[in-house]
């Protein structure tokens, strides 16, 4: 007789990071640390390490569609996290297949602007992202520069964060978590949901190794949603997980290294 042993499940749709600190690898580590079964649909392979990216090889839309179909028709995910997708054709495939399968708990990390300020995807892809994918999101997790792109306004103060979050949330009909950083409310994040604001306050952690923080936070939120937690609890616990992973002060590589996703692998997560 087959023995029942069920787990909550989550799918990450993102690019691979060969150095393991961000992208698919960070997502899988984070989901595993949360006791959630992680699955992946890879949008691109990257050659990178802690000092930078040296190469990117995107998958074809047909192959991305096949990955997503194979997952949803076998192990249906309780939540979906979407990271950087750099082309309109891939964004279209993701949106179409998620709509087809009625995906729930969709966390979109709208990766458009690097920490350095460099734009990571072109205007056409940004337009497709806004039109097709963002309206499907349960929650968006933009950083300050990305919130500026999505809201069309400059974000310089806490009040600006609130205005931008409301603009984005009301436009796309979803919750929005505007992440602090970039010298503004450095460790404080703002959730806008159903017309209400909630600030999640934090203490700045003086750790130069912050590679993959955005991927990790969005994956932690998806993991908590997959386990049936409400939005505010999911954000609060994800923020705590990220802070503790950074506080472990892992130091690998010659550049901005990864955090320790497995700091509590036998603990409460």
Beta strands, then each sheet from edge to edge (+ up, - down):
strand 1: 9-15
strand 2: 37-49
strand 3: 52-58
strand 4: 79-82
strand 5: 106-108
strand 6: 139-140
strand 7: 175-178
strand 8: 189-193
strand 9: 196-200
sheet 1: 3+ 2- 1- 4- 5- 6- 7- 8+ 9-
end
